[in-house]
Amino acid sequence: MATTLSLRDLVAAGDAILNRPRARDGSHQAPPSTLEELEAAVAAGRREGIAKLKAAIGLVRVGAASRPETHLRLALAEEGLPDPALDFDVFARNGRRIGWTEIAYPEWHVLVEYEGDHHRTDARQWNRDILKHDLCREAGWTVVRITAEHLYPNSQVAVERVRAALTNAGWRPGTSPV
């Protein structure tokens, strides 16, 4: 795949291999493979595209559940935003779990939700999202909703929306979490 995919898509493929899908109750299922197995496969020998494979393996992370989530994470990193938590559990002030989010900055209470078209076209998903986002805001989180239009073909709108939320929450470039 390294000879045909872009670096971003190669990272997205690696993220997909490491994805631990969530069951309805929020528990994680086993991933198809582990990072150690992917690293061993990359190190297994010479092949075409090895430099790109080595670059991609350094960017692969557990927790991205879709290609756009990986693309968004990489775009945020390329623009100097802090490294987010992925597949992050969110709790209400009373300790009850609200749900989980794709990308989170817990230090600044900022959640980033990538919403594919099914979030709009599936009535059950739409209603769950509305309730979840309201509960997250009640728990003190800023929710940034990103769609394909914000991310493609140029990710600048998505990056600026996340940057603005982080800045409003007190993040400054080059600073550590509060």
N, C-alpha and C positions, 0 to 999 in steps of 0.2 A: 504494500500500500504506500510505502514511502516514496515510490517513484511516481505515483499518480495523484496523491492527495496533497493539498497545501499543508503547511505546518499546523495551522489552526485546526483543520479537519483531522489531521493525524492525532493531535492532542485530544480532540473530541472522541475519536475512536478509542484511544487509550482510556479516557474517562468512562466511556460506556462499558468497557471491559471490566473496570473496577467498580461500576455502579452497584450499590447495595439497595435494590428496590425496597420500597416501603409497603408493608401489608396495610390493610384498611385500618388496623388498630395503631399504626405508627411504628411498629417494630420493623427492624431491618431484616431482609432476607440475605442469604449468602451471595457474594458477587461471583460472576463467572470465573474470575481469576484474581490473583493478588499482584501488588506492585512488584514484589520480589520475583514472581514468575515472569512478568513483563520485562523486568530488568535482565533476567537470565536469558530470555529470548533475544533481546537486543545484543547481549554480549556473546551470543552463541557462535558468532562467526562473521566472516566478511560477506557483505552483500551490497547490492546496489541500494543507494539511499541511506547508508548507515549513518552519515553525518546528520541527516534530518531526523532519523530515528533517535539518535542520541540527544538531539536538541528537544525532541518531543517528550521523551521519557522524563526529562527534567521538569517538564511543565504539567505532566499528568497528575491529577489529584482525585482522591476518593470524594464523592459527594455530588458530582454534577450528574444530573439525570437526563440531560438532553444536549444536543449539538449547540443550540442557541445559548444555553447556560454556559457552556464552555467558551464559546465565542465572546460572550459578555464578560466573563471572568478575565479572559486574556486581554480584552480591550481595556478593561479597568486597570489591570496591572501595567500594561504598556504606557498608560497615561499617568503612572505614578501614584495611583490610589492605593490605600493599604490593602494587605492581603485579607480577604474575607474568610469567615467561617462558611462552610458549605453544608447543605442539608441540615440546617440548624433548628433544633426544637425551641419553640417559643412558648413561654408560660405567662399566665395572667398573674396579677399581683397576689392573688390568693393561692398561688402555687399550682393551679390546674393548667394542664397542657392545652394550649390553644390549637397547636398544630406545628407544622414545620415550614421552613422557607428555604428557597434555593441558595440565596446569598445573604449573609448577615454580617453586620458590623456591630457586635454586641457592645463593644466599648463605647459606641456612640448611639446605641439604640436605633440603628437604621437597618431596615429590612429591604431587600431588593427582590421583587417577584418578576420573573420572566413569564409572560402570559401568552402562550400560543393561542391560535384562533379558537381552539376547543373551550378555552375559558370564557369565550363570548357566546359560542353556539350551543354549548351543553347547559341547559337550564339548571340542572343540579349543581354543576361545577360553578356556574355564575353565582348562584345563591350561597353556596359554601364560601366562595371567595369574598363576597360582600360581608358576611358575618365574620369571617376570619380577619379581614382587614380592619373592621370596626373594633373587634376585640383586641387586636394588636395595638391600635391607636389608644384604646382605653388603658392598655398596660404600659403606655409611655413610649411606644415605638413609632418612628416615622416610617411609612410604607411608600416605597418608590416602585411604581408599576411600569414595566418595560414591555413593549411589544416589538414585533418584527420591524415595524416602521421606524422605531427608534434605533434599531440595531443594524439594519441593512438598507442600502449597501454600504453606508458609512456609519460607524458606531459613535460618532461624536455627540449626537443628541443624547444617547443613552449614558455616555460617560459624563456629560455635563449635568444631567439630571441627578446622577448619583453623587457627583462631586458637590453639587449645591446642597444636597441633603446632609452630606457629611460635614461640610463647612458650617451649615446652620446649626449642626449639633456640636460644634466646637473643634472639629478636626482641622489641622493645618498641615500643609505639606512638610514632610521632614520631622513631624512630631510623633511621639509615642502615644499609645492610647492613654486616656485620662483615667 
